[in-house]
Amino acid sequence: MLTRAAIVADKLSGAGVDVFCIAPGAIDTPMFQASSLNHLSDSQRADFIGKMGQARLIPPKEIAEQIFFLCRSVLFSCSLQCVLPD
């Protein structure tokens, strides 16, 4: 994902477009629950989540707030930034 963002940033350099890559990891969504957690026992689930950066799943609202922040026009100019919420 970061490579693709870097390519887009390079193609748009000089066009006044900032490129951001958000790589949040595990987000607490029904899809993630179904694909990664539902088949685990309670202790396996706790162990899995405990090994994450903040020992929690990230709520979708937190990612949405970061996207909103990055989309504001008051941000400084940059060609590529990767945001790793944790």
RAUR-V184600 format. One record per residue. N is the residue number from 0. RES is the residue in one letter. NEAR is the number of other C-alpha atoms within 12 Angstrom. D_LAST is the distance of its C-alpha to the last C-alpha in Angstrom with 2 decimals. Layout:
BEGIN
N | RES | NEAR | D_LAST
N | RES | NEAR | D_LAST
END
This chain:
BEGIN
0 | M | 14 | 17.18
1 | L | 18 | 16.70
2 | T | 15 | 20.41
3 | R | 16 | 21.48
4 | A | 23 | 19.72
5 | A | 21 | 21.44
6 | I | 17 | 24.72
7 | V | 22 | 24.48
8 | A | 25 | 23.65
9 | D | 19 | 26.67
10 | K | 17 | 28.92
11 | L | 17 | 28.12
12 | S | 18 | 28.35
13 | G | 14 | 31.01
14 | A | 14 | 30.83
15 | G | 16 | 28.77
16 | V | 21 | 25.81
17 | D | 28 | 22.25
18 | V | 32 | 20.01
19 | F | 30 | 16.27
20 | C | 27 | 14.21
21 | I | 26 | 11.06
22 | A | 20 | 9.41
23 | P | 27 | 6.78
24 | G | 23 | 7.87
25 | A | 30 | 9.36
26 | I | 26 | 10.35
27 | D | 22 | 12.83
28 | T | 19 | 15.93
29 | P | 15 | 19.44
30 | M | 13 | 19.38
31 | F | 18 | 16.46
32 | Q | 18 | 18.18
33 | A | 12 | 21.46
34 | S | 14 | 20.50
35 | S | 20 | 18.37
36 | L | 24 | 18.80
37 | N | 17 | 22.24
38 | H | 13 | 24.22
39 | L | 16 | 22.61
40 | S | 12 | 24.21
41 | D | 13 | 22.56
42 | S | 12 | 22.13
43 | Q | 15 | 20.78
44 | R | 20 | 18.22
45 | A | 17 | 17.19
46 | D | 15 | 17.07
47 | F | 22 | 15.04
48 | I | 24 | 12.31
49 | G | 16 | 12.69
50 | K | 15 | 11.87
51 | M | 19 | 8.25
52 | G | 16 | 5.64
53 | Q | 15 | 6.17
54 | A | 16 | 9.22
55 | R | 21 | 8.96
56 | L | 30 | 9.16
57 | I | 26 | 7.68
58 | P | 20 | 10.96
59 | P | 20 | 12.53
60 | K | 15 | 13.53
61 | E | 19 | 10.20
62 | I | 26 | 10.22
63 | A | 17 | 13.91
64 | E | 16 | 13.64
65 | Q | 24 | 11.71
66 | I | 22 | 14.42
67 | F | 16 | 17.05
68 | F | 17 | 16.14
69 | L | 24 | 16.35
70 | C | 18 | 19.62
71 | R | 13 | 21.37
72 | S | 12 | 24.32
73 | V | 10 | 23.93
74 | L | 15 | 21.26
75 | F | 16 | 22.51
76 | S | 20 | 23.65
77 | C | 20 | 21.87
78 | S | 23 | 22.57
79 | L | 27 | 19.16
80 | Q | 23 | 15.59
81 | C | 24 | 12.58
82 | V | 21 | 9.37
83 | L | 19 | 6.24
84 | P | 25 | 3.76
85 | D | 21 | 0.00
END
